[in-house]
């Protein structure tokens, strides 16, 4: 049994391990090639997050999904480069919106070069992803376009907030389905589709990816509260400081409304205060880490991971399926 990939995935089959490792290596080369420009500064900015590393979660899913067809099919690696470039581009934009200072253990692009150049670098990455995508055929372009629309819609819904009378938790889960679930689903879809897998397999893996993507983001929400910057590679409580209500905060507000406990209400009031103040921010983080709302959010992540696992049921038992099942546990284990 060999450990492979960004989550310490245990792979029993040596051929599968070789395919996945070779695929991820080719993706890394493709990312560096796709982010080169005749303008040296653009190359530096575009490769800033590529070289910082990262989990390569989406390319890993492309490689595993491709095992249900021909993993050596010519469109598999380029499609993995497309989804990772798209993801990286959103990170440049997200860091501007969140005013984040650290990403993947390095200065964020907006901290290093300013907001305008960070946004434009994200746009450059989108453009390069589109160039690669054009060679993958009209169906791949359509799939990516629909996913990108969902991704942007999710971001807009998050910024706008829930409509009157809408349950904030339900609204937030819809936001995550768009912002994160859509691109993770496309990763699975591309891997299966471009490897020539059967259409029913493509659909199963797409459903799996959608649920796994939400589980992945919910686990990140928990980590944003529970971990330190050394573990997560970014400043803990970034969303908290910016007043972005992630699931632990929404679960806290839900509990406070239901229980009316003075300490819960006081914590909600603290969260509503100016958390750009370091002392208040540290106090809020400490209190949330000890609150039952964090465990409720962790359970939500586990629930989505279990739904992802259940979605795989129609697939035949094989090593690629076993790896996808294990990935469900690996994603939420980060928040354990």
C-alpha positions in Angstrom: 0.0 0.0 0.0 1.5 3.3 -1.1 0.7 6.8 0.0 0.0 9.2 -2.9 -1.5 12.6 -3.5 -2.2 15.6 -1.3 -4.2 13.9 1.4 -1.9 10.9 2.1 -4.2 8.7 0.1 -3.5 5.0 0.4 -3.3 3.3 -3.0 -3.1 -0.5 -3.0 -2.6 -0.9 -6.8 0.9 0.0 -8.1 -0.5 0.7 -11.6 -3.0 3.1 -10.2 -0.4 4.8 -8.1 1.9 5.2 -11.2 -1.0 6.6 -13.3 -2.0 9.2 -10.6 1.6 10.3 -9.8 2.4 10.6 -13.5 -0.7 12.6 -14.1 -0.1 15.0 -11.3 3.5 15.5 -12.4 2.3 16.3 -15.9 -0.3 18.7 -14.5 2.4 20.5 -12.5 4.4 20.9 -15.7 1.3 22.1 -17.6 0.5 24.7 -14.9 4.0 26.2 -15.2 3.8 26.2 -19.0 0.3 27.7 -19.0 1.4 30.6 -16.7 4.4 31.7 -18.7 4.2 35.0 -20.5 6.4 37.1 -22.7 6.2 39.7 -20.0 8.4 38.5 -17.1 6.3 40.3 -14.4 3.2 38.5 -15.6 5.0 35.2 -15.4 6.1 36.0 -11.8 2.6 37.0 -10.7 0.8 34.2 -12.5 3.2 31.6 -11.1 3.1 33.0 -7.5 0.4 30.6 -6.2 1.4 27.8 -8.6 4.9 27.7 -7.0 3.5 28.1 -3.5 2.2 24.6 -3.9 -1.3 23.5 -2.7 -3.2 20.3 -2.4 -4.0 19.9 -6.2 -7.3 18.4 -5.0 -9.1 19.0 -8.2 -6.4 17.5 -10.5 -6.2 14.5 -8.2 -10.0 14.0 -8.8 -9.5 14.3 -12.5 -6.9 11.6 -12.4 -8.9 9.2 -10.3 -12.1 9.7 -12.4 -10.1 9.0 -15.5 -9.4 5.5 -14.2 -12.9 4.6 -15.2 -12.0 5.1 -18.9 -8.6 5.5 -20.5 -6.4 7.5 -18.1 -3.9 8.1 -20.9 -6.5 9.8 -23.2 -5.0 13.1 -24.5 -7.6 15.4 -22.9 -7.2 14.2 -19.3 -4.1 16.1 -18.2 -5.1 19.4 -20.0 -8.6 19.3 -18.4 -6.9 18.9 -15.0 -4.7 22.0 -15.8 -7.9 23.9 -16.7 -9.7 23.2 -13.4 -6.6 24.0 -11.4 -6.0 27.3 -13.3 -9.7 28.2 -12.8 -9.4 27.5 -9.1 -6.2 29.5 -8.8 -7.7 32.4 -10.6 -10.6 32.5 -8.1 -8.1 32.5 -5.2 -6.5 35.7 -6.6 -10.0 37.3 -6.7 -11.1 35.9 -3.3 -8.1 37.3 -1.6 -8.9 40.7 -2.9 -12.5 40.5 -1.8 -11.5 39.1 1.7 -8.5 41.4 2.0 -6.5 38.4 2.9 -2.7 38.8 3.6 -1.6 35.2 3.4 -2.3 32.3 1.0 -0.6 28.9 1.0 2.0 30.1 3.5 3.2 33.1 1.4 2.1 36.7 1.0 -1.1 36.9 -1.0 -0.8 38.5 -4.5 -2.9 41.5 -3.4 -0.6 42.1 -0.4 2.5 41.8 -2.6 1.4 43.8 -5.7 -1.9 45.4 -4.8 -5.6 44.7 -5.6 -5.6 45.8 -9.2 -2.7 43.6 -10.3 -4.1 40.6 -8.3 -7.5 40.9 -10.0 -5.8 41.2 -13.5 -3.6 38.2 -12.8 -6.7 36.2 -11.9 -8.2 37.3 -15.2 -5.0 36.2 -17.0 -5.3 32.7 -15.5 -8.9 32.5 -16.7 -7.8 33.5 -20.2 -5.1 30.8 -20.2 -7.6 28.2 -19.0 -10.0 29.1 -21.8 -7.2 28.7 -24.4 -6.5 25.1 -23.2 -10.2 24.4 -22.9 -10.9 25.4 -26.5 -8.8 22.4 -27.6 -10.9 20.0 -25.6 -14.1 20.4 -27.7 -17.4 22.2 -27.5 -18.9 19.9 -24.8 -16.0 20.5 -22.5 -16.4 24.3 -23.1 -20.1 24.0 -22.3 -19.5 22.1 -19.1 -16.9 24.6 -17.9 -19.0 27.6 -18.8 -22.0 26.3 -16.8 -19.8 25.5 -13.9 -18.2 28.9 -14.0 -21.6 30.5 -14.1 -22.5 28.5 -11.0 -19.3 29.5 -9.3 -19.8 33.2 -9.9 -23.5 33.0 -8.9 -22.4 31.4 -5.6 -20.0 34.2 -5.0 -22.7 36.8 -5.7 -25.2 35.1 -3.4 -22.6 35.0 -0.7 -21.9 38.7 -1.1 -25.6 39.6 -1.3 -26.6 37.4 1.7 -29.8 35.4 2.2 -33.1 36.9 1.1 -35.8 37.8 3.7 -37.2 34.7 5.3 -34.5 32.4 3.9 -32.8 30.1 6.4 -29.1 31.4 6.6 -27.7 27.8 6.8 -29.7 26.7 3.7 -28.6 29.8 1.9 -25.0 29.2 2.8 -25.0 25.5 1.6 -26.4 26.7 -1.7 -23.5 29.2 -1.9 -21.0 26.4 -1.3 -22.6 24.2 -3.9 -21.9 27.0 -6.4 -18.6 28.3 -5.2 -16.9 25.0 -4.5 -19.1 22.1 -5.4 -19.4 23.1 -9.1 -15.7 23.1 -9.9 -15.0 19.9 -7.9 -17.9 18.2 -9.8 -16.4 19.4 -13.1 -13.1 17.9 -12.1 -14.7 14.5 -11.7 -16.8 15.0 -14.9 -13.8 16.0 -17.0 -11.7 13.0 -15.8 -14.5 10.6 -16.6 -15.8 12.3 -19.8 -12.4 12.9 -21.4 -11.2 9.3 -20.6 -14.2 8.0 -22.5 -16.0 6.5 -19.5 -19.7 5.4 -19.9 -22.2 8.3 -19.5 -23.7 6.7 -16.4 -20.3 6.6 -14.7 -19.8 10.3 -15.7 -23.0 11.2 -14.0 -22.2 9.2 -10.8 -18.8 10.8 -10.5 -20.2 14.3 -11.1 -22.7 13.8 -8.3 -19.9 12.5 -6.1 -17.8 15.5 -6.8 -20.6 18.0 -6.0 -21.1 16.6 -2.6 -17.4 16.1 -1.9 -16.7 19.7 -2.9 -19.2 21.0 -0.3 -17.7 18.6 2.4 -14.2 20.0 1.4 -15.3 23.6 1.9 -17.1 22.9 5.2 -14.0 21.2 6.5 -12.1 24.3 5.5 -14.6 26.4 7.4 -13.9 24.3 10.5 -10.1 24.6 9.9 -10.3 28.4 9.6 -11.5 28.5 13.2 -9.7 25.4 14.7 -6.2 25.5 13.1 -3.3 27.8 13.3 -1.6 29.4 10.3 1.2 26.8 10.2 -1.4 24.0 9.7 -3.6 25.7 7.2 -1.1 27.9 5.3 -3.3 31.0 5.7 -4.3 33.3 8.5 -6.8 31.7 10.9 -10.1 33.5 11.3 -9.8 35.4 8.0 -13.5 35.1 7.2 -14.3 35.9 10.9 -12.3 39.1 10.7 -14.0 40.2 7.5 -17.5 39.4 8.9 -18.1 36.5 6.4 -20.5 34.1 8.1 -19.1 30.6 7.6 -21.0 27.6 8.9 -19.6 27.6 12.5 -20.8 31.1 13.0 -24.2 30.4 11.4 -24.6 27.3 13.7 -23.7 29.5 16.7 -26.3 32.1 15.7 -28.9 29.3 15.3 -28.1 27.9 18.7 -28.2 31.4 20.3 -31.6 32.1 18.8 -32.9 28.7 20.0 -31.4 28.7 23.5 -31.3 32.4 24.5 -28.2 31.6 26.6 -26.5 34.8 27.7 -23.0 33.5 26.8 -24.2 32.6 23.3 -25.8 36.0 22.7 -22.6 37.7 24.1 -20.5 35.7 21.6 -22.8 36.7 18.8 -22.4 40.3 19.8 -18.6 39.9 19.9 -18.7 38.6 16.4 -20.8 41.6 15.3 -18.2 44.0 16.7 -15.1 45.3 15.0 -12.9 42.1 14.6 -10.2 44.0 12.8 -9.1 44.6 16.4 -6.6 41.9 17.1 -7.6 41.4 20.8 -11.3 41.0 19.9 -10.4 38.7 17.0 -8.3 36.5 19.3 -11.1 36.4 21.9 -13.7 35.5 19.3 -11.5 32.7 17.9 -10.9 31.2 21.3 -14.5 31.3 22.2 -15.6 29.7 18.9 -13.0 26.9 19.3 -14.6 25.9 22.6 -18.3 26.3 21.4 -20.5 23.3 20.4 -21.3 25.2 17.1 -17.9 24.1 15.8 -18.7 20.5 16.4 -22.0 20.9 14.6 -20.3 22.4 11.6 -17.8 19.5 11.7 -20.7 17.0 11.6 -22.2 18.8 8.6 -18.9 18.3 6.8 -19.0 14.6 7.7 -22.6 14.3 6.5 -21.8 15.7 3.0 -18.8 13.4 2.8 -21.0 10.4 3.6 -23.4 11.5 0.8 -20.5 11.6 -1.6 -19.5 8.1 -0.5 -23.1 6.9 -1.0 -23.2 8.4 -4.5 -20.4 6.0 -5.6 -22.6 2.9 -4.8 -23.5 2.2 -8.4 -19.8 1.9 -9.5 -18.2 -1.6 -9.5 -15.7 -2.4 -6.7 -12.2 -1.5 -7.9 -9.1 0.3 -6.6 -10.1 3.7 -8.1 -13.4 3.5 -6.4 -11.7 2.5 -3.1 -9.4 5.6 -3.5 -12.5 7.9 -4.0 -14.2 6.4 -1.0 -11.0 7.0 1.1 -10.9 10.5 -0.1 -14.2 11.2 1.6 -12.7 10.4 4.9 -9.4 12.2 4.1 -11.3 15.4 3.3 -13.1 15.6 6.6 -10.3 14.2 8.7 -8.5 17.5 8.1 -11.2 19.1 10.3 -11.1 16.3 12.9 
